[in-house]
């Protein structure tokens, strides 16, 4: 009964895994997802497919949460985690029908994982043998255009050459922005920050060279007279009673603002960027002073602007000093029908900050291309940290499959079956890549296994050319060793977690009066 309950509980999760499996590689199948509100989404990105699903099944929610957590932590590989989890669940169901207990399955999976990781480490090559751009191109599955892949790969390699591998490609150093309109080949690398923001008024300057930049965290407005007193929770509020008093008070507040603005101008400020709003009554004053002002900028972008320009984030305009002002070349340009503002770093002594500004011709592909570029950055980040890579195209999984199956023959008892099953589940990756590339899946697997038996451990599936070959030869296909290890470990942990489930309990009602049908699901 427990086996039947487990299969029922994970049925939807395994269906989702099968869907994501068919999106692996640059030739993954498109999915048409129709939301409950009628919204239609079509994409070949496995992570976008998961995000679009609105299923209320607890196992699916657990699967989606695990995949999302993995992508947030590692930036790439979440689709492979889901696909491999589904294969491990399928094998676990088969083992359960043979009478294996979940604990036995878990022990076998854990032991097999250790063997697979050991084989992975032994197949690793130095990053310098293939190059950073090869790792980026391999992860860039959001486009099949070879020129675009080479262009973006070159951009990522250029970024990697200037960043400290210990700090990595964090969001403050490298950001990806996308804009609908234009071709993917129009993607460009900007040495600085690109904001999807335009000036608060049209008559503000649009081009400023080596300009002083003030980064604020509060609203820009005229100061109000009154304020706090020396007593706790007490303040002074001025309430004018006549029109003349209100006019005089307003003029005094505006004069105070002009004094603060003049002080900021004397400190060299020509650009004001704030995370809050800029009041309409001061917009004209800023424009007349030749200030370019941007409002409601995200906190992360504020940090990146401060890093790129050398500015210090201060609360308000009255805290702007010469020391707090950064410097940058600021441009407001028209891209794809909308204004964007770029801050290009001035001076090589500052920490480098980059923005990959992506373009795509239609709404269907723009988000998938952006995520693919983010995956390329994440993959290179992992590779630069460990300085090692493994052959891609399912070659690493094929080698691990053979090693696991060989090890299984030396293990007595029923755990041998679970170890063999783990090896068979690993084969789902090269088989899915082969099928998506138009190669017969089983025939492709046979070719890979024969090559690996002969000692050619770099033979994998080249999806772009629809063939099996040495993927570390010309135009290498390589993946970071550390990321591959994390993918296998995360999929194993998730599959074991799901395998050990035997009941669904409503947390709000654990009474003895069970709803009809609950007994059968135990």
N, C-alpha and C positions, 0 to 999 in steps of 0.2 A: 504493500500500500504506500509506503514511504517513497518508493521509486516512482510510482504513478503520480503522487503529489508533487514531487520534485520536477518531473517532466512538465506537469501542468503549470506550475509556478513559473518556469523558465521558458515556456513555449514562445511567448511574445519576444522575450529577450533574444532567443536564438534566431527568430525571424529577422529582427533588427540587425543582428550580426551578419546574417546572410546578405541583407541589403547593402550594408557597408562594405562587405567583402568584394562586391562587384564594382566598387568605385576605386579600388587600388590601382595605382599607376597612372601614367599620363593618358591612357586610353580607357579609364574607368567609365562605366555606363552612366548616362544621365538619369536622374530620378525626378519625376514630376510629383511634387508634394502639394496637396491641396489642403489648406488650413480650414479650421472650423468656421472662420469668418469669410471663406471664399478666396482668400489670398492664395495665389498660385506661385510656387517656387520650383524652378528647375535648375539642378546643379549636379555636378559629378564629384563634388567635394564631400567626403565622408563626414567630416565634422559639421558641415552645413546641413547635411541630411539629418544628423542627430539633433542639431539645434531646432530644426523645423518640426520634428515629431511632437505631437501633443498627446501621446498615449498616457493613460493614467495607471498603467500597470506598475506595481511596485518594483518588480525586477527590472523593467525598462528604465524606471527612474534611477535605480541604483546603477545601471549600466551607463546611462547618460551622465550621471554625476561623476562616476569614475573616469569616464573619457574626458569630461570637461576639466576635472582636476589634473589629469595627466597633461593635457594641452597647456593649461595655465602654468604648470610646473616646468614643462620641458619644451613647449612651443611646437613640437612636431611629433608624429608617430601615433596620435590617438586613433586614427582609422585602423592602423595595423593592430593596435591593442584590442579593439573591438572585434576585428576579423578573427584574430587568434583566439580570443575568448570564446567566440562561437564555436570554433573547431574543437577546442578543449571540452566544451559542454556536450557537443555531439559525441565525442569519444567517451565521455563520462556516462552518457545515457546508454551507450552500447555496453560499457563495462558493468553498469548496474544490472542490465538484463542478464549478464553472465553470472551475477551473484556477488560482485565485488562491493564491499562496504565503502561508504564515502571516505572513511579514515584510510583505508588501503589505497584508494585512488589518490588521496592527497599525498601520502607518503611516496607513492610512485612518481607523481608529478614533480614533487620537490626534488627527489633524487635525479630525475631526468633533467630538470632545469639546471642543476649543478653541472652535469655532464655537458649539456648544450653550451653553457656559458664558458666552460673550460675550452671546448672546441672553438668557440668564438674568439677567445683571447689568443689562441694559437694561430688563428688565421688572420690576425690583424696585421696591417701594413702601416708604415710611417705615413703620416699625412703628406709629407713632402713628395712621396712617390706618385701621387695622383694630382695634388694641388687643391687649393681651397675652392677654386671655381668649379671643379668637378663635383664636390660635395654639394655646392649650391645648386648646380644644374640637376643633380639627381633628385633633390627635394622639391624642385620647382615643377610640380606636376600640374599646375594650373594653366600651362600653355604648352602646345606642341610645336610652336614655331621655333626652329633651331636658332635663328638669329636673335630672337628675344631671349631665349635661354642663355645664349652666349653673352648677350649684353648684360642681363641681370647678374649672371655669374661673375662677370668682370667687375660690376659695381660692388658686389658683396666681397670679392677678393680685395678690392681697394680699401673698403672699410676695415676688413680684418687686418690689413697691413699697418693700420694706424692706431688700432685699439690695443690696450693691454689685455692679454688673454686672462689674467687673474680677475679683472673686473668684468669681462665678458660684454655681451651685446645687450646690456640692460636697456629698458625703455627710455631712460634719460639720455642715452648715448645714440641710439639708433631707433627711429620710428618709421612706420610705414603709413603713408597716406594714399588714398585712392580717389579718383575723380572719374565719373562717367563721362565719356566722350573722348574721341581720339583713339589711336591704335595702341596696342600693347608696346610696340616699338618706341613710342613716345615717352615711355617711362624714363625718368632721369634721377640721378643722384645729386642731391643738394648738400653742400657742405654748410649746414646750418639747420634752421627750423622752418618748416612750412606750415602755416596756419590756414585753416578754412575760414578765414575772417577777413572782412574789409573794414576800412576806417568808418568811424561812427557818422561822419558826414562826408559828402562827395567833394567838398572844396578843401579837404586836407591834402597835404602833399603826398605824392605817390612814389617818389624816389628820393631817398636820402642816403648819401655816402658817408661812411664813417660817422654815423650819427650816435649821439648819446641816448641810451635806452634805460628808462626807469620801469621797474617791474613792481607792481603794487598788488596788495591782497585785499584791499577794501574799496568801497564805492568812492568814486571821484565826484565831489559835490562841494558846494559852498559850505563853509563851516557855520554851524548854528551857534549863536551866542547863548551863554548859559553853560550848563554842564555840571560836573560833579563838584561836591564840596568836601570839606575835611571830615565830615561825619559819614559813618557807614550807611549805605542805602539812602543817601540824601543828595539832592541836586537842586540846581536853580533853573527855573523855566521862565523865560521872558515872554509875556503875552501883551502885545501892544493893543491899545483900546481904540485908537483913532487911525484914520487913513494915513495921516502924516507920520504917525509913529511907525506904522508898518512899512511905509516907504523908506523912512530913515533906517529902520532896522535892516531892510533888504539891501540897501546901499552899503551899509556897514559890513554885512556878511559878504557881499560881492567884492568889496575892497579888500577884505581879509583873504579871499580866494586869490585875487590878483597879486597880492603880496607873496603868497605861497608859490604861485605860478612863476612870478619873477625870480624868486629864489631858486626854483628848480631850473629855470632857464640859465641863470648865472652858473649853476652847477654843470651845465652842458647838456641838459635834457632836451631832446628833440622828438622822442618817441615815448608814449605812455602806454603801457600794457597792464591791464588789471583783470583779476579774476572775478570781480564783481561788475556792477554797471557804472556807466558814466551818465550823470544826470543831464537831461536835455538843456537845462538852463546854463550849463557851462560848456556845452559843445562848441558854440560859436566863439566863446572866449579862447578855447584851445586852438581852434582853426585859425583865428586871427593872429595868434602868436606863432603860427607855423608849426604847430604840434601835430603829429600823426598819432591818433589815439585808437586803441582796440579795446573792446570790452568783452566780458564773460568768457575769458580764456580758461580752459581747463587747468586744474592744478598741476597735472603732469607736464603740460606745455609750458606753464610758467617756470617750472624747474628747468626745463630744457632750454628755454630762452635765457634764463639766468646763467646756465652753464656755458651756452654758446657765446654770450656777449660779455661775460665776466661781471654781470650786474649782481647786486644783492637784493633779494626780495624784501621790501619794506612795507609797513602797513598803509601809509598814505602819502600824499604829495608833499606834506610838510616834513617828511623824513628823508626826502630825496637830497642827497649830498653828492659832492664830487666823487667820494669813495664808493657810493652806492650805485652810481651810473655806469652801465656797461656800454660797449661800442659794437656797432654792426653796420653793414650795408643793408638797408631795408628797402624792399621793392614790393609794390602792389601791382600785380599783373593779372591780366584776364586769361583764364584757362578754362576751356570747355564751357564758355558762357557765364562764368562766375569769377569774382575776384578772389585771389588768394594773396596772402602776405608772407614774404619770405625774409628771414633774418640770416644773412650770410656772415659767418665769423670773420672778424678782422684781427689779424695777429696770430702767429703760429704758437705763441706761448700758452694759449688757452687750450683746455681739454677739448678734443674734437667731438663735434656733434653732427650727426647726419640724418637726412630724411630721404627715404626712397619714395618718390612721388610717382605712383602707379596710374596708368591710364588703361581703359578698356572700352570697347566700342558699344557695349550694351549692358543693361542692368543685370542680365543673367550671369555674366562672366566677371563683372568688376569685383564683387566681394570674394569670389572664389580665387581670382588672381591675387588679390591682396593677401588672403590667407596663405596662398602658396608662397608668396614672397616672404611672409613672416616665418613660414616653415623653413625656407632656405636659410634665413638668418639664424634660426634656432639650431639647425643642423650644423652650420659652420661654427657656431658658438661651442657646441658639444665637441666637435672635432678639434678645435683650437685648444680646448682645455686638456684633452687627453693626448693630442698629437698623433692619434692612430685612427685608422678607418678599416672597414671590412668590405669585401666585394658586395655590390648591391645586386638588384635583379633577382632576389631569392637565392643567391649563391650561399650566403651565410646560413640560411635556414636548411638548404639541402645538405650542406656539410654537417650541420648539427643533427639533422635527422639520421644520417648514416651512423654518426658517433653514438647517438642515443640507442639506436636499434642494436648496434654491436654490443653496447654495455648491457642491454637487457638480457642478452643470452647468458650472461654470467650471474644473473640474479635469480635465486631460487624462489619458489612460491608464486602466489598470485600477483605480487607487486610487479613481476616481470611484464604482465599484461598492461598495467598502467603506464609503465615506462615506455613500452612500445607504442602505446596510444599517444603519449606525449610527442614522440617523434613523428607519428603520422599526422598529428595536428599541426606541427610546424610546417609540413609540406603544403598547407593550404595557401601560404603566401606565394611561393613560386607558381603553384598551379593557377591561382587567381590572376597573377600577372600574365601568365601565358594565355589564358582564356581571353582576358581583356585585350591582349595584343593580337588576337586572331589566330593563335596557335592552338592546336588540340591539346587540352590540358594534360591528359595522361601521357600522351606522346612526348610532350615537353618535359614532364617529370622524368620519364625514362631516359631521355637524352642527358638531363642534368645528372642523374644518379650514375649513369655510365661514365660520364666525364669525371665525376668526383671519385669514383672507384679507381679510375686511372691516375689519380693524383692531381688532376686539374681543378683545384678548389676555387678558382676564380671564374668558372663558367657559370653564367646566370642568364636571365631573360632580358634581352634588349627590346623593350616594348616599342620604341620608336621605329625600329627596323623589322620587328616581328620575327626575331630569330634568337637562338641561344648561341652565346659566344663568350670568349674571355672578356669579361666586362671591365677589367683593369688594363686592357690594351689600349687601342685607339679610342678616343672620346670616352674616358673612364666613367663608370657608374659605381659610386662608392658611398657608403653610409658611415656615420660615426660609430665607433665601437661602443662607447658608453651609452649612447641613445638606444642602440639595438639591445643591449643588455637590459636597460630599463624597460623597454617594451615587452620583452619576454617575461620579466619578473612581474610587471604589473598585470599582464594577461593571466599569468598563473595564479596570482593572488586573487584576482577577481573571479576566475573560474572556480577556484576552490571554495571561495565564499558562497557562490551560487550553488555549487554542488552539495554543500552541507545544509542547505535549507530543506526543511521537511514539512513546514506548515506556514500558513498565512494567518496571523492573528490580528483582529481589530484592537488597536491600542486603547480605544475608548470603551470597550465592552468585553470583559473576560468572564462573563457570567456562564453558568452551566447550561442555560437555555441557548443552545446553538442554533443558528439559522439553518434552514434546510439546505442540505448539500455540503455543509462544512465538514461533516464526518468523512465524506468520501475524499476530501482533499488532504486529509492527514496522512 
